[in-house]
Amino acid sequence: MDNLALAGNKGLATSGIYTFNQFLAAIIQVPYRGLQAIAGALIAEHWKNNNRAEISRIYSRSSINMLLIGCFLFLNIWLNYNEGLDWLGLDPKYKLGKSAFIILSVFNIVELGTGVNYPVLWYSEKWRFEFWGGIFLLALSVPLNIYM
């Protein structure tokens, strides 16, 4: 939605710069997606057996490790941002998207720092909170993306 709103207001060139930085920031989340897929099955099994201590252990370890990995990836990309764009031979206008990269990366690092909270909530008896929270965020994102 944000790409469509940006393309409509600022043009396709600006949307392309934003999309490139969005994909660049998504690299930070690659380990998170794999861990979430693996941990989801383990957490569901532990919820079934009511083993909250093991769920807490998985959650705390995943939070710490994913936060460290995310910060490491962010720093590597951030420190080599300009050189990477030069090496790829991209137009110097892409360097204007550095601030978008920072904002998107901070969001991804915060999400990594929360560990595997999605499977913990989704497989618990409080799954409705995750469901309605997602619906609420979706309902907010459409008008806010158009407005901002």
Secondary structure, DSSP 8 states (H G I E B T S, - for coil): -HHHHHHHHH-HHHHHHHHHHHHHHHGGGHHHHHHHHHHHHHHHHHHHTT-HHHHHHHHHHHHHHHHHHHHHHHHHHHHTHHHHHHHHT--GGGGGGHHHHHHHHHHHHHHHHT-SHHHHHHTSTTHHHHHHHHHHHHHHHHHHHHH-
